Amino acid sequence: MPPPLAERAAVPLRQGLRHTGGMKLSRRTSWFLLAFGVWSWVIWVTFAKNLWQDGSGLAFDAAGHPTAYFWVHLALAVVSFALGTVIGGIGLRGVRAHRAAGRTPAEPAADPDPSVPAGRRP
């Protein structure tokens, strides 16, 4: 059983932040979070465009001024953009971490002719 959070050795991060341990996302979860972020942007950008071009009278009154419906749904779209960006960013970091972990250092190639300078080799 891991020690309680307060007893874990803190690992310094950039700009004074501290990390007390890592969380590992599975590859499937990372891709899901990334897909969610992209999907959120696609859906809410489309919604915001439709909201802005609304001609039904819900988003804008007869004088062309935004209604409460417009402001509430605009706030929903902005919050969803932010959440989609953060969640997608977490997924992207997970995908990149899995790709980096899958790479193995290449074996150094045997030098075929040590008398030829490295920059002049074919």
N, CA, C and O atoms as a printed pandas DataFrame, in Angstrom:
     atom_number atom_name residue_name chain_id  residue_number  x_coord  y_coord  z_coord
0              1         N          MET        A               1    0.847   -1.174    0.000
1              2        CA          MET        A               1    0.000    0.000    0.000
2              3         C          MET        A               1    0.893    1.239    0.000
3              4         O          MET        A               1    1.821    1.337    0.803
4              5         N          PRO        A               2    0.609    2.201   -0.916
5              6        CA          PRO        A               2    1.454    3.395   -0.972
6              7         C          PRO        A               2    1.287    4.239    0.278
7              8         O          PRO        A               2    0.238    4.208    0.922
8              9         N          PRO        A               3    2.326    4.996    0.620
9             10        CA          PRO        A               3    2.227    5.869    1.796
10            11         C          PRO        A               3    1.183    6.960    1.564
11            12         O          PRO        A               3    0.868    7.270    0.415
12            13         N          PRO        A               4    0.647    7.541    2.623
13            14        CA          PRO        A               4   -0.316    8.635    2.469
14            15         C          PRO        A               4    0.293    9.777    1.673
15            16         O          PRO        A               4    1.511    9.947    1.624
16            17         N          LEU        A               5   -0.571   10.543    1.060
17            18        CA          LEU        A               5   -0.146   11.624    0.187
18            19         C          LEU        A               5    0.810   12.588    0.877
19            20         O          LEU        A               5    1.774   13.047    0.264
20            21         N          ALA        A               6    0.558   12.894    2.125
21            22        CA          ALA        A               6    1.395   13.863    2.841
22            23         C          ALA        A               6    2.812   13.336    3.059
23            24         O          ALA        A               6    3.742   14.125    3.228
24            25         N          GLU        A               7    2.991   12.007    3.058
25            26        CA          GLU        A               7    4.308   11.438    3.326
26            27         C          GLU        A               7    5.122   11.174    2.065
27            28         O          GLU        A               7    6.307   10.854    2.158
28            29         N          ARG        A               8    4.519   11.298    0.902
29            30        CA          ARG        A               8    5.247   11.044   -0.338
30            31         C          ARG        A               8    6.283   12.133   -0.586
31            32         O          ARG        A               8    6.077   13.300   -0.252
32            33         N          ALA        A               9    7.386   11.731   -1.170
33            34        CA          ALA        A               9    8.423   12.701   -1.516
34            35         C          ALA        A               9    7.927   13.536   -2.685
35            36         O          ALA        A               9    7.493   12.993   -3.701
36            37         N          ALA        A              10    7.988   14.829   -2.547
37            38        CA          ALA        A              10    7.519   15.727   -3.594
38            39         C          ALA        A              10    8.594   15.885   -4.657
39            40         O          ALA        A              10    9.778   16.013   -4.345
40            41         N          VAL        A              11    8.179   15.875   -5.892
41            42        CA          VAL        A              11    9.076   16.061   -7.017
42            43         C          VAL        A              11    8.863   17.469   -7.544
43            44         O          VAL        A              11    7.738   17.814   -7.905
44            45         N          PRO        A              12    9.913   18.303   -7.604
45            46        CA          PRO        A              12    9.706   19.675   -8.069
46            47         C          PRO        A              12    9.357   19.706   -9.558
47            48         O          PRO        A              12    9.900   18.939  -10.353
48            49         N          LEU        A              13    8.448   20.603   -9.915
49            50        CA          LEU        A              13    8.080   20.843  -11.298
50            51         C          LEU        A              13    8.445   22.274  -11.648
51            52         O          LEU        A              13    8.965   23.009  -10.808
52            53         N          ARG        A              14    8.179   22.668  -12.866
53            54        CA          ARG        A              14    8.514   24.022  -13.291
54            55         C          ARG        A              14    7.647   25.055  -12.582
55            56         O          ARG        A              14    6.522   24.762  -12.177
56            57         N          GLN        A              15    8.162   26.227  -12.439
57            58        CA          GLN        A              15    7.504   27.402  -11.899
58            59         C          GLN        A              15    6.935   27.186  -10.497
59            60         O          GLN        A              15    5.833   27.644  -10.195
60            61         N          GLY        A              16    7.669   26.507   -9.660
61            62        CA          GLY        A              16    7.282   26.393   -8.277
62            63         C          GLY        A              16    6.173   25.399   -7.981
63            64         O          GLY        A              16    5.789   25.249   -6.821
64            65         N          LEU        A              17    5.647   24.717   -8.987
65            66        CA          LEU        A              17    4.616   23.715   -8.746
66            67         C          LEU        A              17    5.267   22.457   -8.193
67            68         O          LEU        A              17    6.443   22.197   -8.446
68            69         N          ARG        A              18    4.501   21.680   -7.440
69            70        CA          ARG        A              18    5.035   20.451   -6.871
70            71         C          ARG        A              18    4.145   19.303   -7.287
71            72         O          ARG        A              18    2.924   19.438   -7.366
72            73         N          HIS        A              19    4.762   18.192   -7.545
73            74        CA          HIS        A              19    4.055   16.988   -7.976
74            75         C          HIS        A              19    4.321   15.914   -6.938
75            76         O          HIS        A              19    5.477   15.645   -6.612
76            77         N          THR        A              20    3.288   15.305   -6.423
77            78        CA          THR        A              20    3.477   14.324   -5.356
78            79         C          THR        A              20    3.381   12.893   -5.853
79            80         O          THR        A              20    3.429   11.965   -5.046
80            81         N          GLY        A              21    3.251   12.691   -7.112
81            82        CA          GLY        A              21    3.159   11.345   -7.669
82            83         C          GLY        A              21    2.509   11.429   -9.029
83            84         O          GLY        A              21    1.820   12.402   -9.340
84            85         N          GLY        A              22    2.721   10.433   -9.822
85            86        CA          GLY        A              22    2.186   10.468  -11.168
86            87         C          GLY        A              22    0.957    9.608  -11.327
87            88         O          GLY        A              22    0.736    8.655  -10.580
88            89         N          MET        A              23    0.168    9.962  -12.310
89            90        CA          MET        A              23   -0.990    9.164  -12.674
90            91         C          MET        A              23   -0.769    8.696  -14.089
91            92         O          MET        A              23   -0.398    9.488  -14.956
92            93         N          LYS        A              24   -0.987    7.442  -14.333
93            94        CA          LYS        A              24   -0.790    6.904  -15.665
94            95         C          LYS        A              24   -2.142    6.600  -16.286
95            96         O          LYS        A              24   -2.980    5.921  -15.693
96            97         N          LEU        A              25   -2.334    7.110  -17.480
97            98        CA          LEU        A              25   -3.545    6.837  -18.232
98            99         C          LEU        A              25   -3.272    5.687  -19.192
99           100         O          LEU        A              25   -2.175    5.572  -19.738
100          101         N          SER        A              26   -4.250    4.859  -19.389
101          102        CA          SER        A              26   -4.086    3.803  -20.382
102          103         C          SER        A              26   -4.112    4.442  -21.765
103          104         O          SER        A              26   -4.564    5.575  -21.932
104          105         N          ARG        A              27   -3.632    3.716  -22.729
105          106        CA          ARG        A              27   -3.637    4.215  -24.108
106          107         C          ARG        A              27   -5.081    4.471  -24.558
107          108         O          ARG        A              27   -5.367    5.478  -25.207
108          109         N          ARG        A              28   -5.980    3.555  -24.207
109          110        CA          ARG        A              28   -7.385    3.692  -24.594
110          111         C          ARG        A              28   -8.001    4.940  -23.961
111          112         O          ARG        A              28   -8.714    5.687  -24.630
112          113         N          THR        A              29   -7.731    5.163  -22.693
113          114        CA          THR        A              29   -8.272    6.330  -22.012
114          115         C          THR        A              29   -7.703    7.616  -22.602
115          116         O          THR        A              29   -8.430    8.594  -22.773
116          117         N          SER        A              30   -6.420    7.621  -22.912
117          118        CA          SER        A              30   -5.795    8.804  -23.500
118          119         C          SER        A              30   -6.442    9.150  -24.835
119          120         O          SER        A              30   -6.751   10.313  -25.094
120          121         N          TRP        A              31   -6.648    8.149  -25.682
121          122        CA          TRP        A              31   -7.284    8.396  -26.978
122          123         C          TRP        A              31   -8.732    8.843  -26.802
123          124         O          TRP        A              31   -9.214    9.694  -27.550
124          125         N          PHE        A              32   -9.430    8.270  -25.814
125          126        CA          PHE        A              32  -10.811    8.673  -25.554
126          127         C          PHE        A              32  -10.871   10.143  -25.143
127          128         O          PHE        A              32  -11.714   10.891  -25.640
128          129         N          LEU        A              33   -9.991   10.558  -24.249
129          130        CA          LEU        A              33   -9.980   11.947  -23.794
130          131         C          LEU        A              33   -9.627   12.905  -24.931
131          132         O          LEU        A              33  -10.210   13.983  -25.043
132          133         N          LEU        A              34   -8.683   12.512  -25.764
133          134        CA          LEU        A              34   -8.327   13.333  -26.912
134          135         C          LEU        A              34   -9.504   13.444  -27.879
135          136         O          LEU        A              34   -9.810   14.530  -28.372
136          137         N          ALA        A              35  -10.159   12.322  -28.147
137          138        CA          ALA        A              35  -11.327   12.329  -29.037
138          139         C          ALA        A              35  -12.454   13.174  -28.449
139          140         O          ALA        A              35  -13.142   13.889  -29.178
140          141         N          PHE        A              36  -12.644   13.093  -27.130
141          142        CA          PHE        A              36  -13.664   13.905  -26.475
142          143         C          PHE        A              36  -13.379   15.391  -26.666
143          144         O          PHE        A              36  -14.291   16.167  -26.950
144          145         N          GLY        A              37  -12.126   15.786  -26.512
145          146        CA          GLY        A              37  -11.764   17.188  -26.690
146          147         C          GLY        A              37  -12.033   17.676  -28.103
147          148         O          GLY        A              37  -12.567   18.768  -28.298
148          149         N          VAL        A              38  -11.663   16.867  -29.089
149          150        CA          VAL        A              38  -11.903   17.235  -30.488
150          151         C          VAL        A              38  -13.411   17.285  -30.752
151          152         O          VAL        A              38  -13.907   18.236  -31.357
152          153         N          TRP        A              39  -14.132   16.264  -30.298
153          154        CA          TRP        A              39  -15.581   16.206  -30.493
154          155         C          TRP        A              39  -16.266   17.414  -29.840
155          156         O          TRP        A              39  -17.181   17.999  -30.418
156          157         N          SER        A              40  -15.829   17.771  -28.668
157          158        CA          SER        A              40  -16.407   18.916  -27.972
158          159         C          SER        A              40  -16.241   20.186  -28.793
159          160         O          SER        A              40  -17.178   20.976  -28.910
160          161         N          TRP        A              41  -15.072   20.388  -29.354
161          162        CA          TRP        A              41  -14.848   21.570  -30.178
162          163         C          TRP        A              41  -15.706   21.545  -31.427
163          164         O          TRP        A              41  -16.277   22.572  -31.795
164          165         N          VAL        A              42  -15.815   20.407  -32.088
165          166        CA          VAL        A              42  -16.617   20.324  -33.313
166          167         C          VAL        A              42  -18.076   20.645  -33.003
167          168         O          VAL        A              42  -18.694   21.462  -33.686
168          169         N          ILE        A              43  -18.620   20.006  -31.981
169          170        CA          ILE        A              43  -20.028   20.188  -31.639
170          171         C          ILE        A              43  -20.319   21.613  -31.195
171          172         O          ILE        A              43  -21.277   22.223  -31.670
172          173         N          TRP        A              44  -19.504   22.156  -30.287
173          174        CA          TRP        A              44  -19.818   23.464  -29.725
174          175         C          TRP        A              44  -19.507   24.606  -30.677
175          176         O          TRP        A              44  -20.153   25.651  -30.604
176          177         N          VAL        A              45  -18.536   24.440  -31.570
177          178        CA          VAL        A              45  -18.311   25.472  -32.592
178          179         C          VAL        A              45  -19.517   25.527  -33.515
179          180         O          VAL        A              45  -19.987   26.610  -33.863
180          181         N          THR        A              46  -20.021   24.362  -33.914
181          182        CA          THR        A              46  -21.218   24.317  -34.751
182          183         C          THR        A              46  -22.401   24.945  -34.026
183          184         O          THR        A              46  -23.161   25.714  -34.615
184          185         N          PHE        A              47  -22.553   24.616  -32.751
185          186        CA          PHE        A              47  -23.655   25.187  -31.966
186          187         C          PHE        A              47  -23.533   26.704  -31.878
187          188         O          PHE        A              47  -24.525   27.415  -32.046
188          189         N          ALA        A              48  -22.327   27.208  -31.617
189          190        CA          ALA        A              48  -22.129   28.652  -31.493
190          191         C          ALA        A              48  -22.431   29.362  -32.810
191          192         O          ALA        A              48  -23.023   30.442  -32.810
192          193         N          LYS        A              49  -22.030   28.765  -33.933
193          194        CA          LYS        A              49  -22.360   29.350  -35.243
194          195         C          LYS        A              49  -23.866   29.404  -35.446
195          196         O          LYS        A              49  -24.407   30.417  -35.890
196          197         N          ASN        A              50  -24.535   28.310  -35.119
197          198        CA          ASN        A              50  -25.989   28.277  -35.271
198          199         C          ASN        A              50  -26.671   29.261  -34.328
199          200         O          ASN        A              50  -27.669   29.881  -34.695
200          201         N          LEU        A              51  -26.140   29.406  -33.121
201          202        CA          LEU        A              51  -26.700   30.353  -32.163
202          203         C          LEU        A              51  -26.568   31.777  -32.698
203          204         O          LEU        A              51  -27.504   32.571  -32.608
204          205         N          TRP        A              52  -25.398   32.090  -33.254
205          206        CA          TRP        A              52  -25.140   33.435  -33.755
206          207         C          TRP        A              52  -26.040   33.767  -34.955
207          208         O          TRP        A              52  -26.436   34.918  -35.139
208          209         N          GLN        A              53  -26.355   32.762  -35.758
209          210        CA          GLN        A              53  -27.158   32.972  -36.965
210          211         C          GLN        A              53  -28.641   32.666  -36.746
211          212         O          GLN        A              53  -29.392   32.531  -37.711
212          213         N          ASP        A              54  -29.063   32.557  -35.497
213          214        CA          ASP        A              54  -30.445   32.190  -35.185
214          215         C          ASP        A              54  -31.421   33.236  -35.715
215          216         O          ASP        A              54  -31.271   34.433  -35.472
216          217         N          GLY        A              55  -32.410   32.759  -36.434
217          218        CA          GLY        A              55  -33.433   33.657  -36.947
218          219         C          GLY        A              55  -34.803   33.347  -36.373
219          220         O          GLY        A              55  -35.806   33.914  -36.808
220          221         N          SER        A              56  -34.851   32.450  -35.401
221          222        CA          SER        A              56  -36.140   32.027  -34.849
222          223         C          SER        A              56  -36.679   32.977  -33.785
223          224         O          SER        A              56  -37.843   32.865  -33.400
224          225         N          GLY        A              57  -35.875   33.893  -33.312
225          226        CA          GLY        A              57  -36.329   34.808  -32.279
226          227         C          GLY        A              57  -35.941   34.376  -30.876
227          228         O          GLY        A              57  -36.226   35.085  -29.910
228          229         N          LEU        A              58  -35.296   33.225  -30.750
229          230        CA          LEU        A              58  -34.869   32.776  -29.425
230          231         C          LEU        A              58  -33.615   33.511  -28.957
231          232         O          LEU        A              58  -33.550   33.968  -27.816
232          233         N          ALA        A              59  -32.626   33.622  -29.834
233          234        CA          ALA        A              59  -31.346   34.200  -29.432
234          235         C          ALA        A              59  -31.345   35.723  -29.506
235          236         O          ALA        A              59  -30.632   36.381  -28.748
236          237         N          PHE        A              60  -32.129   36.279  -30.402
237          238        CA          PHE        A              60  -32.162   37.729  -30.573
238          239         C          PHE        A              60  -33.618   38.191  -30.614
239          240         O          PHE        A              60  -34.476   37.528  -31.194
240          241         N          ASP        A              61  -33.877   39.327  -29.995
241          242        CA          ASP        A              61  -35.246   39.849  -30.020
242          243         C          ASP        A              61  -35.498   40.577  -31.337
243          244         O          ASP        A              61  -34.641   40.582  -32.221
244          245         N          ALA        A              62  -36.666   41.188  -31.466
245          246        CA          ALA        A              62  -37.046   41.851  -32.714
246          247         C          ALA        A              62  -36.118   43.016  -33.058
247          248         O          ALA        A              62  -35.938   43.337  -34.233
248          249         N          ALA        A              63  -35.531   43.646  -32.048
249          250        CA          ALA        A              63  -34.612   44.765  -32.288
250          251         C          ALA        A              63  -33.193   44.293  -32.601
251          252         O          ALA        A              63  -32.318   45.107  -32.898
252          253         N          GLY        A              64  -32.961   42.971  -32.536
253          254        CA          GLY        A              64  -31.640   42.438  -32.828
254          255         C          GLY        A              64  -30.721   42.340  -31.629
255          256         O          GLY        A              64  -29.533   42.057  -31.782
256          257         N          HIS        A              65  -31.251   42.569  -30.442
257          258        CA          HIS        A              65  -30.457   42.492  -29.232
258          259         C          HIS        A              65  -30.446   41.061  -28.695
259          260         O          HIS        A              65  -31.453   40.360  -28.789
260          261         N          PRO        A              66  -29.314   40.621  -28.133
261          262        CA          PRO        A              66  -29.244   39.252  -27.590
262          263         C          PRO        A              66  -30.206   39.076  -26.411
263          264         O          PRO        A              66  -30.382   39.979  -25.593
264          265         N          THR        A              67  -30.812   37.912  -26.346
265          266        CA          THR        A              67  -31.735   37.584  -25.257
266          267         C          THR        A              67  -30.999   36.789  -24.185
267          268         O          THR        A              67  -29.827   36.448  -24.344
268          269         N          ALA        A              68  -31.693   36.500  -23.101
269          270        CA          ALA        A              68  -31.110   35.680  -22.038
270          271         C          ALA        A              68  -30.765   34.288  -22.569
271          272         O          ALA        A              68  -29.767   33.693  -22.161
272          273         N          TYR        A              69  -31.586   33.778  -23.470
273          274        CA          TYR        A              69  -31.316   32.477  -24.103
274          275         C          TYR        A              69  -29.939   32.491  -24.769
275          276         O          TYR        A              69  -29.162   31.547  -24.631
276          277         N          PHE        A              70  -29.652   33.570  -25.489
277          278        CA          PHE        A              70  -28.363   33.703  -26.162
278          279         C          PHE        A              70  -27.218   33.685  -25.162
279          280         O          PHE        A              70  -26.249   32.948  -25.343
280          281         N          TRP        A              71  -27.322   34.498  -24.096
281          282        CA          TRP        A              71  -26.224   34.611  -23.134
282          283         C          TRP        A              71  -25.994   33.315  -22.377
283          284         O          TRP        A              71  -24.850   32.932  -22.134
284          285         N          VAL        A              72  -27.063   32.640  -22.004
285          286        CA          VAL        A              72  -26.917   31.364  -21.291
286          287         C          VAL        A              72  -26.253   30.325  -22.187
287          288         O          VAL        A              72  -25.345   29.616  -21.751
288          289         N          HIS        A              73  -26.695   30.234  -23.415
289          290        CA          HIS        A              73  -26.126   29.225  -24.311
290          291         C          HIS        A              73  -24.718   29.595  -24.777
291          292         O          HIS        A              73  -23.907   28.711  -25.053
292          293         N          LEU        A              74  -24.426   30.877  -24.866
293          294        CA          LEU        A              74  -23.058   31.289  -25.160
294          295         C          LEU        A              74  -22.134   30.909  -24.008
295          296         O          LEU        A              74  -21.014   30.450  -24.231
296          297         N          ALA        A              75  -22.604   31.099  -22.776
297          298        CA          ALA        A              75  -21.810   30.703  -21.604
298          299         C          ALA        A              75  -21.586   29.188  -21.594
299          300         O          ALA        A              75  -20.488   28.727  -21.283
300          301         N          LEU        A              76  -22.615   28.417  -21.932
301          302        CA          LEU        A              76  -22.449   26.961  -22.029
302          303         C          LEU        A              76  -21.390   26.600  -23.069
303          304         O          LEU        A              76  -20.552   25.729  -22.833
304          305         N          ALA        A              77  -21.430   27.260  -24.198
305          306        CA          ALA        A              77  -20.466   26.970  -25.257
306          307         C          ALA        A              77  -19.040   27.314  -24.816
307          308         O          ALA        A              77  -18.110   26.546  -25.064
308          309         N          VAL        A              78  -18.869   28.463  -24.165
309          310        CA          VAL        A              78  -17.529   28.879  -23.719
310          311         C          VAL        A              78  -16.983   27.902  -22.679
311          312         O          VAL        A              78  -15.822   27.500  -22.753
312          313         N          VAL        A              79  -17.809   27.524  -21.721
313          314        CA          VAL        A              79  -17.372   26.565  -20.699
314          315         C          VAL        A              79  -17.038   25.226  -21.356
315          316         O          VAL        A              79  -16.057   24.582  -20.984
316          317         N          SER        A              80  -17.834   24.811  -22.316
317          318        CA          SER        A              80  -17.570   23.546  -23.001
318          319         C          SER        A              80  -16.299   23.609  -23.835
319          320         O          SER        A              80  -15.570   22.620  -23.921
320          321         N          PHE        A              81  -16.020   24.761  -24.453
321          322        CA          PHE        A              81  -14.746   24.934  -25.161
322          323         C          PHE        A              81  -13.580   24.748  -24.194
323          324         O          PHE        A              81  -12.615   24.043  -24.487
324          325         N          ALA        A              82  -13.692   25.391  -23.042
325          326        CA          ALA        A              82  -12.608   25.315  -22.048
326          327         C          ALA        A              82  -12.429   23.884  -21.550
327          328         O          ALA        A              82  -11.307   23.380  -21.501
328          329         N          LEU        A              83  -13.522   23.231  -21.181
329          330        CA          LEU        A              83  -13.422   21.845  -20.703
330          331         C          LEU        A              83  -12.917   20.910  -21.790
331          332         O          LEU        A              83  -12.093   20.035  -21.524
332          333         N          GLY        A              84  -13.405   21.088  -23.008
333          334        CA          GLY        A              84  -12.938   20.263  -24.121
334          335         C          GLY        A              84  -11.450   20.443  -24.375
335          336         O          GLY        A              84  -10.743   19.485  -24.688
336          337         N          THR        A              85  -10.982   21.673  -24.237
337          338        CA          THR        A              85   -9.562   21.952  -24.437
338          339         C          THR        A              85   -8.719   21.288  -23.350
339          340         O          THR        A              85   -7.705   20.655  -23.644
340          341         N          VAL        A              86   -9.138   21.432  -22.101
341          342        CA          VAL        A              86   -8.386   20.842  -20.987
342          343         C          VAL        A              86   -8.400   19.315  -21.076
343          344         O          VAL        A              86   -7.354   18.677  -20.954
344          345         N          ILE        A              87   -9.568   18.733  -21.285
345          346        CA          ILE        A              87   -9.681   17.272  -21.354
346          347         C          ILE        A              87   -8.926   16.734  -22.557
347          348         O          ILE        A              87   -8.234   15.721  -22.453
348          349         N          GLY        A              88   -9.050   17.403  -23.699
349          350        CA          GLY        A              88   -8.292   16.991  -24.884
350          351         C          GLY        A              88   -6.791   17.115  -24.667
351          352         O          GLY        A              88   -6.022   16.277  -25.137
352          353         N          GLY        A              89   -6.374   18.155  -23.958
353          354        CA          GLY        A              89   -4.945   18.335  -23.651
354          355         C          GLY        A              89   -4.412   17.222  -22.764
355          356         O          GLY        A              89   -3.290   16.755  -22.956
356          357         N          ILE        A              90   -5.211   16.797  -21.794
357          358        CA          ILE        A              90   -4.804   15.667  -20.942
358          359         C          ILE        A              90   -4.663   14.411  -21.791
359          360         O          ILE        A              90   -3.699   13.659  -21.649
360          361         N          GLY        A              91   -5.629   14.190  -22.672
361          362        CA          GLY        A              91   -5.548   13.034  -23.563
362          363         C          GLY        A              91   -4.339   13.092  -24.476
363          364         O          GLY        A              91   -3.677   12.078  -24.698
364          365         N          LEU        A              92   -4.045   14.269  -25.008
365          366        CA          LEU        A              92   -2.882   14.430  -25.883
366          367         C          LEU        A              92   -1.589   14.130  -25.134
367          368         O          LEU        A              92   -0.694   13.473  -25.666
368          369         N          ARG        A              93   -1.493   14.612  -23.902
369          370        CA          ARG        A              93   -0.299   14.317  -23.093
370          371         C          ARG        A              93   -0.157   12.816  -22.859
371          372         O          ARG        A              93    0.950   12.278  -22.896
372          373         N          GLY        A              94   -1.291   12.140  -22.617
373          374        CA          GLY        A              94   -1.253   10.691  -22.418
374          375         C          GLY        A              94   -0.816    9.953  -23.662
375          376         O          GLY        A              94   -0.008    9.027  -23.587
376          377         N          VAL        A              95   -1.349   10.359  -24.823
377          378        CA          VAL        A              95   -0.975    9.725  -26.090
378          379         C          VAL        A              95    0.508    9.931  -26.362
379          380         O          VAL        A              95    1.211    9.001  -26.759
380          381         N          ARG        A              96    0.980   11.158  -26.146
381          382        CA          ARG        A              96    2.413   11.437  -26.366
382          383         C          ARG        A              96    3.290   10.624  -25.414
383          384         O          ARG        A              96    4.351   10.137  -25.807
384          385         N          ALA        A              97    2.848   10.479  -24.169
385          386        CA          ALA        A              97    3.629    9.703  -23.198
386          387         C          ALA        A              97    3.708    8.243  -23.618
387          388         O          ALA        A              97    4.760    7.618  -23.483
388          389         N          HIS        A              98    2.619    7.694  -24.122
389          390        CA          HIS        A              98    2.645    6.304  -24.583
390          391         C          HIS        A              98    3.549    6.140  -25.797
391          392         O          HIS        A              98    4.269    5.148  -25.915
392          393         N          ARG        A              99    3.508    7.116  -26.695
393          394        CA          ARG        A              99    4.391    7.039  -27.868
394          395         C          ARG        A              99    5.852    7.143  -27.464
395          396         O          ARG        A              99    6.700    6.427  -27.997
396          397         N          ALA        A             100    6.151    8.033  -26.521
397          398        CA          ALA        A             100    7.535    8.199  -26.068
398          399         C          ALA        A             100    8.010    6.948  -25.336
399          400         O          ALA        A             100    9.172    6.562  -25.461
400          401         N          ALA        A             101    7.125    6.312  -24.576
401          402        CA          ALA        A             101    7.502    5.109  -23.836
402          403         C          ALA        A             101    7.714    3.933  -24.773
403          404         O          ALA        A             101    8.459    3.009  -24.447
404          405         N          GLY        A             102    7.069    3.954  -25.932
405          406        CA          GLY        A             102    7.194    2.859  -26.880
406          407         C          GLY        A             102    8.465    2.903  -27.697
407          408         O          GLY        A             102    8.847    1.905  -28.309
408          409         N          ARG        A             103    9.120    4.044  -27.714
409          410        CA          ARG        A             103   10.361    4.175  -28.487
410          411         C          ARG        A             103   11.515    3.543  -27.728
411          412         O          ARG        A             103   11.617    3.675  -26.508
412          413         N          THR        A             104   12.363    2.872  -28.443
413          414        CA          THR        A             104   13.574    2.331  -27.839
414          415         C          THR        A             104   14.763    3.018  -28.489
415          416         O          THR        A             104   14.712    3.338  -29.677
416          417         N          PRO        A             105   15.820    3.250  -27.745
417          418        CA          PRO        A             105   16.982    3.899  -28.345
418          419         C          PRO        A             105   17.562    3.025  -29.450
419          420         O          PRO        A             105   17.702    1.812  -29.296
420          421         N          ALA        A             106   17.886    3.648  -30.539
421          422        CA          ALA        A             106   18.443    2.916  -31.674
422          423         C          ALA        A             106   19.860    2.445  -31.353
423          424         O          ALA        A             106   20.626    3.135  -30.681
424          425         N          GLU        A             107   20.178    1.276  -31.841
425          426        CA          GLU        A             107   21.535    0.768  -31.674
426          427         C          GLU        A             107   22.473    1.596  -32.537
427          428         O          GLU        A             107   22.151    1.889  -33.688
428          429         N          PRO        A             108   23.612    1.972  -32.009
429          430        CA          PRO        A             108   24.543    2.725  -32.852
430          431         C          PRO        A             108   25.059    1.834  -33.985
431          432         O          PRO        A             108   25.436    0.681  -33.775
432          433         N          ALA        A             109   25.062    2.396  -35.167
433          434        CA          ALA        A             109   25.535    1.638  -36.333
434          435         C          ALA        A             109   27.048    1.495  -36.266
435          436         O          ALA        A             109   27.757    2.381  -35.789
436          437         N          ALA        A             110   27.520    0.362  -36.754
437          438        CA          ALA        A             110   28.964    0.143  -36.804
438          439         C          ALA        A             110   29.554    1.096  -37.833
439          440         O          ALA        A             110   28.986    1.294  -38.907
440          441         N          ASP        A             111   30.681    1.676  -37.502
441          442        CA          ASP        A             111   31.315    2.626  -38.405
442          443         C          ASP        A             111   31.990    1.842  -39.527
443          444         O          ASP        A             111   32.958    1.122  -39.281
444          445         N          PRO        A             112   31.486    1.976  -40.766
445          446        CA          PRO        A             112   32.046    1.171  -41.856
446          447         C          PRO        A             112   33.478    1.542  -42.217
447          448         O          PRO        A             112   34.287    0.663  -42.511
448          449         N          ASP        A             113   33.797    2.818  -42.200
449          450        CA          ASP        A             113   35.144    3.251  -42.565
450          451         C          ASP        A             113   35.517    4.443  -41.699
451          452         O          ASP        A             113   35.130    5.572  -42.001
452          453         N          PRO        A             114   36.264    4.209  -40.629
453          454        CA          PRO        A             114   36.592    5.305  -39.721
454          455         C          PRO        A             114   37.458    6.396  -40.358
455          456         O          PRO        A             114   37.572    7.486  -39.797
456          457         N          SER        A             115   38.069    6.128  -41.514
457          458        CA          SER        A             115   38.930    7.135  -42.120
458          459         C          SER        A             115   38.114    8.213  -42.854
459          460         O          SER        A             115   38.648    9.276  -43.169
460          461         N          VAL        A             116   36.798    7.945  -43.137
461          462        CA          VAL        A             116   35.957    8.926  -43.830
462          463         C          VAL        A             116   35.284    9.787  -42.767
463          464         O          VAL        A             116   34.649    9.243  -41.864
464          465         N          PRO        A             117   35.405   11.133  -42.846
465          466        CA          PRO        A             117   34.751   12.004  -41.890
466          467         C          PRO        A             117   33.227   11.798  -41.890
467          468         O          PRO        A             117   32.648   11.466  -42.925
468          469         N          ALA        A             118   32.590   11.989  -40.755
469          470        CA          ALA        A             118   31.160   11.725  -40.609
470          471         C          ALA        A             118   30.314   12.554  -41.564
471          472         O          ALA        A             118   29.292   12.066  -42.048
472          473         N          GLY        A             119   30.703   13.781  -41.848
473          474        CA          GLY        A             119   29.918   14.634  -42.724
474          475         C          GLY        A             119   30.021   14.252  -44.186
475          476         O          GLY        A             119   29.214   14.711  -44.994
476          477         N          ARG        A             120   30.989   13.425  -44.550
477          478        CA          ARG        A             120   31.201   13.072  -45.955
478          479         C          ARG        A             120   30.719   11.681  -46.294
479          480         O          ARG        A             120   30.922   11.213  -47.414
480          481         N          ARG        A             121   30.093   11.020  -45.359
481          482        CA          ARG        A             121   29.614    9.665  -45.623
482          483         C          ARG        A             121   28.349    9.725  -46.480
483          484         O          ARG        A             121   27.538   10.638  -46.328
484          485         N          PRO        A             122   28.181    8.757  -47.375
485          486        CA          PRO        A             122   26.983    8.750  -48.229
486          487         C          PRO        A             122   25.741    8.399  -47.452
487          488         O          PRO        A             122   24.651    8.350  -48.021
